[in-house]
Amino acid sequence: MNKVLAIAPHPDDIEIGCGGTLAEYARRGSEVHLFVATDGAQGGDADIRRREQEQSAGILGVKQVHWGGFQDTDLPGGSALIHVLDELVKRIKPYTVLVNYHLDTHQDHRALSRATQSATRLVPNVLAYETPSTLNFEPHVFMDIHATLSDKLKALSAHASQIERTNIQGMNIVEIALATVHFRGVQAKLSCAEAFVPIRVRL
């Protein structure tokens, strides 16, 4: 019950969506794994982005980063991706899987979320997190990340090549993350929180 797998299409998606939650799981003694489907080459130098992801994972207390090796912006939504995820789930045997929400403006996010729902059909707990490109996100599950907010922000800052790549004038990715966790915190009656839409939850 103490294995957690977070799944993302690109480097830094996990940190902004559920970095504080993963740090909290690690603090509680869970074995945390990441799966990053692409190296984010369309958003910067691939080698740099991979190094940033590995550094960020160390900050969060992640045991291992698993790379999918798929092409950025061209993530296949069919059996090839499902097979890779299926094999990873069988190997790690996570009790909880976190993945980006399926309604999204980015095609990679949509493809990965739907493939994950197929590959995690036997996983007890599957929750969807939000990113800045998520649409129509109405969460019902919240994680208090007051104790791990600094870890989340440090992990995001490790993605130095991406901090200013927000397409929002005057706001970097860390500022967007702060605004989001405080807003979700207000919804959950907490100082700061990360939010999730449950795909399946076993009580």
C-alpha positions as CSV (number, residue, x, y, z in Angstrom):
1,M,0.0,0.0,0.0
2,N,3.0,2.3,0.2
3,K,3.9,2.6,-3.5
4,V,2.9,5.7,-5.5
5,L,3.3,6.3,-9.2
6,A,2.9,9.8,-10.7
7,I,2.5,9.9,-14.5
8,A,3.1,13.0,-16.7
9,P,3.5,13.8,-20.4
10,H,6.4,16.2,-19.9
11,P,9.1,17.2,-17.4
12,D,7.7,19.7,-14.8
13,D,4.0,18.7,-15.2
14,I,4.2,16.5,-12.1
15,E,5.7,19.2,-10.0
16,I,3.1,21.8,-10.7
17,G,0.2,19.3,-10.5
18,C,1.1,17.1,-7.5
19,G,4.7,17.9,-6.3
20,G,3.6,18.7,-2.8
21,T,1.5,15.6,-2.6
22,L,4.4,13.4,-3.7
23,A,6.8,15.0,-1.2
24,E,4.1,14.3,1.5
25,Y,3.9,10.7,0.5
26,A,7.7,10.4,0.6
27,R,7.8,12.0,4.1
28,R,5.3,9.4,5.2
29,G,7.6,6.6,4.0
30,S,6.0,5.8,0.7
31,E,8.1,4.6,-2.3
32,V,7.5,7.2,-5.0
33,H,8.0,6.7,-8.7
34,L,7.6,9.0,-11.7
35,F,6.8,8.2,-15.3
36,V,7.6,11.0,-17.8
37,A,6.4,10.0,-21.2
38,T,8.5,12.5,-23.2
39,D,11.7,14.5,-22.7
40,G,10.0,17.8,-23.5
41,A,12.2,18.5,-26.4
42,Q,9.7,20.9,-28.0
43,G,10.0,23.1,-25.0
44,G,13.8,23.2,-24.7
45,D,17.0,21.2,-24.9
46,A,16.1,17.5,-24.2
47,D,19.2,16.7,-22.2
48,I,18.8,19.8,-20.0
49,R,15.1,19.0,-19.4
50,R,16.0,15.4,-18.4
51,R,18.6,16.6,-15.9
52,E,16.2,19.1,-14.5
53,Q,13.6,16.4,-14.0
54,E,16.1,14.1,-12.2
55,Q,17.2,16.9,-9.9
56,S,13.6,17.8,-9.1
57,A,12.8,14.2,-8.3
58,G,15.6,14.1,-5.8
59,I,14.1,17.1,-4.0
60,L,10.7,15.4,-3.8
61,G,12.2,12.2,-2.4
62,V,11.4,10.1,-5.5
63,K,13.0,6.7,-5.8
64,Q,13.2,6.5,-9.6
65,V,12.2,8.4,-12.7
66,H,11.0,6.2,-15.5
67,W,11.3,7.7,-19.0
68,G,8.8,6.7,-21.7
69,G,11.0,7.8,-24.7
70,F,8.0,9.1,-26.7
71,Q,8.2,12.2,-28.9
72,D,7.1,15.5,-27.4
73,T,3.8,16.8,-29.0
74,D,3.3,13.5,-30.8
75,L,2.4,11.2,-27.9
76,P,0.5,8.2,-29.4
77,G,-2.9,7.6,-27.8
78,G,-3.2,3.9,-28.7
79,S,-1.9,0.5,-27.7
80,A,1.8,1.4,-27.8
81,L,1.5,3.8,-24.9
82,I,-1.0,1.6,-23.0
83,H,1.5,-1.3,-23.3
84,V,4.4,0.7,-21.8
85,L,2.2,1.9,-18.9
86,D,0.8,-1.5,-18.4
87,E,4.2,-3.1,-18.0
88,L,5.3,-0.3,-15.6
89,V,2.3,-0.8,-13.4
90,K,2.8,-4.5,-13.3
91,R,6.5,-4.0,-12.3
92,I,6.0,-1.3,-9.7
93,K,2.6,-2.5,-8.4
94,P,1.5,1.0,-7.1
95,Y,-1.4,1.3,-4.7
96,T,-2.0,4.9,-5.8
97,V,-1.5,6.5,-9.3
98,L,-1.6,10.2,-10.0
99,V,-2.0,11.4,-13.6
100,N,-3.0,14.6,-15.3
101,Y,-6.7,15.3,-16.0
102,H,-8.0,14.2,-19.4
103,L,-9.7,17.4,-20.4
104,D,-6.8,19.6,-21.6
105,T,-5.7,21.9,-24.4
106,H,-2.5,19.8,-25.1
107,Q,-2.8,16.7,-27.1
108,D,-0.1,14.9,-25.2
109,H,-2.0,15.4,-21.9
110,R,-5.2,14.1,-23.4
111,A,-3.5,11.0,-24.8
112,L,-1.6,10.1,-21.7
113,S,-4.5,10.5,-19.4
114,R,-6.8,8.2,-21.4
115,A,-4.1,5.6,-21.8
116,T,-3.4,5.7,-18.1
117,Q,-7.0,4.9,-17.3
118,S,-6.7,1.7,-19.3
119,A,-3.4,0.7,-17.9
120,T,-4.5,1.3,-14.2
121,R,-7.7,-0.6,-14.4
122,L,-6.6,-2.8,-11.5
123,V,-5.0,-0.1,-9.4
124,P,-7.0,0.7,-6.2
125,N,-6.5,4.5,-6.2
126,V,-6.3,6.6,-9.3
127,L,-6.5,10.4,-9.1
128,A,-6.2,13.1,-11.7
129,Y,-4.3,16.4,-11.0
130,E,-4.4,19.7,-12.8
131,T,-1.9,21.7,-14.8
132,P,-2.1,25.2,-16.3
133,S,-3.5,23.8,-19.5
134,T,-6.3,21.7,-17.8
135,L,-9.9,22.4,-18.7
136,N,-13.1,22.1,-16.6
137,F,-11.4,20.8,-13.5
138,E,-13.8,20.2,-10.6
139,P,-11.9,18.6,-7.8
140,H,-13.4,16.7,-4.9
141,V,-10.2,15.4,-3.2
142,F,-7.5,17.6,-1.6
143,M,-4.1,17.1,-0.1
144,D,-2.8,19.4,2.6
145,I,0.7,20.4,1.4
146,H,1.4,23.1,4.1
147,A,4.4,21.0,5.3
148,T,5.8,20.3,1.8
149,L,5.0,23.5,-0.1
150,S,8.7,24.6,0.1
151,D,9.7,21.2,-1.5
152,K,7.2,21.7,-4.3
153,L,8.5,25.2,-5.1
154,K,12.1,24.0,-4.9
155,A,11.3,21.1,-7.2
156,L,9.6,23.5,-9.7
157,S,12.6,25.9,-9.5
158,A,14.8,23.0,-10.5
159,H,13.2,23.2,-13.9
160,A,15.2,26.4,-14.5
161,S,14.8,26.4,-18.3
162,Q,11.0,26.4,-17.9
163,I,10.3,28.9,-15.2
164,E,9.5,31.8,-17.5
165,R,7.8,29.8,-20.2
166,T,4.3,30.4,-19.1
167,N,2.7,32.5,-21.8
168,I,1.3,34.7,-19.0
169,Q,2.9,38.1,-18.9
170,G,4.4,38.9,-15.5
171,M,3.9,35.5,-14.0
172,N,6.4,32.6,-13.8
173,I,5.6,29.0,-13.2
174,V,6.4,29.3,-9.4
175,E,4.0,32.2,-9.0
176,I,1.3,30.3,-10.9
177,A,1.8,27.3,-8.7
178,L,1.5,29.5,-5.6
179,A,-1.7,31.0,-6.8
180,T,-3.1,27.6,-7.5
181,V,-2.3,26.0,-4.2
182,H,-3.7,28.9,-2.2
183,F,-6.9,28.8,-4.3
184,R,-7.3,25.1,-3.8
185,G,-6.4,25.6,-0.2
186,V,-9.3,28.0,0.3
187,Q,-11.6,25.4,-1.3
188,A,-10.4,22.8,1.1
189,K,-10.4,25.2,4.1
190,L,-6.6,24.9,4.3
191,S,-3.7,27.3,3.9
192,C,-2.5,25.5,0.7
193,A,-3.5,22.3,-1.0
194,E,-3.3,20.3,-4.2
195,A,-6.5,19.1,-5.8
196,F,-7.6,16.0,-7.6
197,V,-10.5,14.5,-9.5
198,P,-11.0,10.9,-8.4
199,I,-11.1,8.3,-11.1
200,R,-11.2,5.5,-8.5
201,V,-10.7,5.6,-4.8
202,R,-10.7,2.6,-2.4
203,L,-11.5,3.5,1.1
